[in-house]
Amino acid sequence: MNELVLYTNPMSRGRIARWMLEEVGKPYRVEILGFGSGMKSESYRRINPMGKVPTIVHGERIITECAAICAYLADAFPEAGLAPATGDRADYYRWLFFAAGPLEAAVTNLSLGNDVPVERQRMVGYGTYDHVMDALENAVSNREFIAGERFSAADVYIGAQLSWGLQFGTIEKRPAFETYAKRMSSREPARRAGALDDADMAKVQ
């Protein structure tokens, strides 16, 4: 009744959800979907009307959007210790949703070549790409984890975003970013998730 299922593609943000599942440490089943007919099929769009991955199904619950998946799994499996105590979640929520909002938007616009005119910067939630990078650099500098003294789901999400952005050149190679991303990606669950996703690449070729 409470089976965990990950709908994903190893060339997608589903890699973040896989990493989070490996951190949780509970059994889960994986459904690999192609970017064409697989994700846009009628059967899958009954699960996720957007026709995108990742999606987590946990029993009768359906969770989409990577930040929400990370937050949900941390709460659904508190024994994994992936969320701070309820009263200590200010930084946890702040940076988890900073990455899902300003960081994601700024990086996407940069990748698409969409420069925001100076007179329109107040209209976008992140202001400028440089402002986002400066804020994030300050957040990951001189601390081991983004939201306190322990690793959390926020580190999964931001660590994945930084690792991906540094690899593909959408995030500047600042020393603080590289140090933090290397530390997060060196975790055993992260390496294990990456190996599983790499092995699944053959299923979508």
N, C-alpha and C positions, 0 to 999 in steps of 0.2 A: 504493500500500500504506500510505502514511503520511498520507493525506488528513486534514485537519482539518475537523470538522463541528461547528457550534454549533447546538444545539437551544435555542430561546429564544422569548420573547414580549417585545415592546418595552415592555410595561408591567410588567416583572418584574425580579428580581435578575439576569436575563440581561444587563441593561445593564452590569453589572460585568464579566461574562465578555467581552462585546464590547469593552469598553475595554481589557481585558488583552490580547486578541487584536490589537488595533490597536497596542498598545505592542510586542508581539512582532514584528509586521511581516511575518508569513508569510501566504501565501494560505490562505483558509478558505471553506467553504461554510456558508450559513445556512439552517436549516429553521425556519420560523415555525409555532408551534403555538398553537392557541386554548386557553383555560382549561378548556373543557368536554371535548368528545369528542376533541380533538386530543391533549391531554396524557394523557387517561385511556384512549386507544385501546390495544388489545391489542398492536399492533405497537410503539408507543412504550414501553409498560411492560415489554417485553422488553429494552429498552435501559436504562430507569430505572424500576424497580418502584414507586417513589414516585409516579410520574406527575406530576412537577414539573420545572420548568426553573430554571436552565440545566443542560444536560449537554453535555460536550465528548466527542466521539469522535475519537481520534487513532489511525489505523490500527485495530488490534484492541483498543486500550485505551479504557475508558470511565471518565470522571471526572465526578462530581457534587459538589455543595456548592461555593459560590463561593470560599471560602478555599482549598479543595483545588485547585480549578481554577487559581487564581492561582499557588499554589505549584508545581503540576505544570508549568504552561507556562513558568515561570521556569527550572525545572530542565531541561525538555525542549529549550529553546532558549537555552542559556547565552550565545550570542553577542549576545543582546539586552541583557545586563547588568542583569537585573531581580531578581537575588538577590545578596546579599553573598557573599564567599568563605565556604566551609564553616565555617572557624574563627571567622568574624565574624558569625554568625547569631543570637546571643542575643536582641538587640532585635528582629530581624526576626521570629523565631518568636514571641517574647513578644507583640508588638502585633498581628501577623496573627491569632493565635488569641484574643487578648483581644477583638478586634472580632467574631470568629466566636462567642465564648462569652458572656462577661459583657455586652458592649455589645448584642449582638443580643437576648439574653434580657431585659435591663433595658428596652430600648426597646419590645420586643414587649409586655411586661407593662404598661408605661405606656399604650401604645396601646389595650390591651384593658381598661384600668381595673382591672387586678389589683394592688391594693396589698398588699404583703407585710407582715403584722403584725410589729411590733417583735420579738416573742418568737419569730418564725419566720425572721428574717433570716439566722441561721446555717445554715438549711437550703438556701438558694439560693446558687448559686455566685458571684453578684455582690454580695451583701449588700444594698445599696440603690442606687437610681438615682443619687442624689447622689454616692455614693462612686465610681460608674463615671464620671460626668461629671468629677469632680475629677481622677481618675487620668488620664483622656484629655486633659483640658486641660493638665495638667502635661507630658504626653508630647509634645504638639504645640506647646508654647510655646517660644520662643527657639531653635528649630531649624528648618531648612528641610525636612528629611525625617525620617520617623518612626524609621528604623532605621540611621542613620549619615549619611555625607556624600553619599550618592548616592540618587537615586530608586530605588524597588524595588517589587516586587509588593505589599508591605505598604501602600505609599502608595496604590496603586490601590484596594485593598479598603477601607482606612480613609477615604480621600478620598471614595469613592463613598458609604459609609455616612453620613459627615458631610454631604455635599451633599444627599443624599436626606432625612435627618432634619431638617436646617435648613429645607429647602423645605416639608416637611409638618408641621413643628412638633413632632416627636417628640424632637428634640434641642434643648437650650437654645441661644439665640443668644448665645453667649459670643464676645467678640472673637477669641480665639485660634482657636476653631473656624472662624469665618467667614474669617479670614485664611488659614488652612491649606487649607480647602476651596476657596477661590477660587484659590489658587496651584495646587492639583492639577488642578482642573477646567479651568484655562486652558491646559493642555498640549495640543499639537496632536492627539495620538492620542485624548485625551478628547473634544475637540470633534468630531473626525471620527466617533468612535463614536456620540456623541449625535446627530449629523446622520443617520447611517445608521439608528439606531433610530427616530428621529422619522419618517423616510421610510417605515419599515416599519409604522408605525401603521395605515396604510390597509389593510394586509393582514389586520388582525384586527378591523376594524370591520364 
